[in-house]
Amino acid sequence: MVILLVRVRLKAEKRREFLLSACSLAALEGELFQAVDDENRLLLVEHFDSEPEAEAYAASDAYRALRGALSTLCEQSELEWVRGVAQSEELIARRVGTNREA
């Protein structure tokens, strides 16, 4: 399993535009989380069952559009690909990541 983590701090006036973009550019099972203390700090999590599936998304127009949206709608953004995650590790990572964000 491969996970793509997209951490962003949005420009406040671009929040709505980013949310609309994220919904249309999400790959497969995208989940979007918001920080409790800052509505403009978000975490987008994408799950891929295999490396080829993740590579296909990384080569897609949707991924290029997502990167473009990050550069124009965000004050800060960070993309992180996490490879070789087992299903049980993914669940643990999601719980830990959620607890840390809060």
C-alpha positions as CSV (number, residue, x, y, z in Angstrom):
1,M,0.0,0.0,0.0
2,V,1.1,3.6,-0.7
3,I,-0.2,6.7,1.0
4,L,0.1,10.2,-0.2
5,L,-0.1,12.8,2.5
6,V,-0.7,16.4,1.5
7,R,-0.3,18.9,4.3
8,V,-1.4,22.5,3.6
9,R,-1.9,25.9,5.1
10,L,-4.4,27.6,2.9
11,K,-4.6,31.3,2.0
12,A,-7.7,32.2,4.0
13,E,-9.5,33.7,1.0
14,K,-8.8,30.6,-1.1
15,R,-10.3,28.0,1.3
16,R,-13.5,27.4,-0.7
17,E,-11.7,27.2,-4.0
18,F,-9.2,24.7,-2.5
19,L,-12.0,22.5,-1.1
20,L,-13.7,22.4,-4.4
21,S,-10.4,21.6,-6.1
22,A,-9.5,18.9,-3.6
23,C,-12.9,17.1,-4.1
24,S,-12.5,17.0,-7.9
25,L,-8.8,16.1,-7.8
26,A,-8.8,13.4,-5.2
27,A,-7.4,10.1,-6.5
28,L,-9.3,7.2,-5.1
29,E,-10.2,7.2,-1.4
30,G,-9.2,10.6,-0.5
31,E,-9.9,11.8,3.0
32,L,-9.6,15.4,4.1
33,F,-8.9,16.4,7.7
34,Q,-9.0,19.9,9.3
35,A,-7.0,21.0,12.3
36,V,-9.1,21.8,15.4
37,D,-7.3,25.1,16.0
38,D,-7.0,26.4,12.4
39,E,-9.6,25.9,9.7
40,N,-7.0,26.7,7.0
41,R,-4.6,23.9,8.1
42,L,-5.7,20.7,6.3
43,L,-4.4,17.2,5.7
44,L,-5.4,15.3,2.5
45,V,-4.8,11.5,2.7
46,E,-4.8,9.4,-0.5
47,H,-4.6,5.6,-0.4
48,F,-3.3,3.4,-3.2
49,D,-3.4,-0.4,-3.1
50,S,-0.2,-0.8,-5.1
51,E,2.9,1.0,-6.3
52,P,1.8,1.0,-10.0
53,E,-1.5,2.5,-9.0
54,A,0.3,5.3,-7.1
55,E,2.7,5.9,-10.0
56,A,-0.3,6.1,-12.5
57,Y,-1.8,8.8,-10.3
58,A,1.5,10.7,-10.0
59,A,1.7,10.8,-13.8
60,S,-1.9,11.9,-14.2
61,D,-3.3,15.3,-15.2
62,A,-5.3,15.3,-11.9
63,Y,-2.0,15.1,-9.9
64,R,-0.4,17.9,-11.9
65,A,-3.6,20.0,-11.3
66,L,-3.4,19.2,-7.6
67,R,0.2,20.4,-7.5
68,G,-0.9,23.6,-9.4
69,A,-3.7,24.2,-6.9
70,L,-1.2,23.8,-4.0
71,S,1.1,26.4,-5.5
72,T,-1.7,29.0,-6.0
73,L,-4.1,28.4,-3.2
74,C,-1.8,27.7,-0.2
75,E,0.6,29.6,1.9
76,Q,2.5,26.4,2.6
77,S,2.2,22.8,1.3
78,E,4.0,19.6,1.7
79,L,3.6,16.3,-0.3
80,E,4.8,13.1,1.2
81,W,4.6,9.6,-0.4
82,V,4.7,6.8,2.2
83,R,5.5,3.5,0.5
84,G,5.3,-0.1,1.7
85,V,2.6,0.5,4.3
86,A,0.8,-2.7,5.5
87,Q,-3.0,-2.4,6.1
88,S,-2.6,-2.7,9.9
89,E,0.2,-0.1,9.9
90,E,-2.0,2.3,7.9
91,L,-4.7,2.1,10.5
92,I,-2.2,2.8,13.3
93,A,-0.6,5.6,11.4
94,R,-4.0,7.2,10.7
95,R,-4.9,7.1,14.5
96,V,-1.5,8.6,15.5
97,G,-1.6,11.2,12.8
98,T,-5.1,12.2,13.8
99,N,-4.2,12.5,17.4
100,R,-1.1,14.6,16.6
101,E,-3.1,17.0,14.4
102,A,-5.5,17.7,17.2
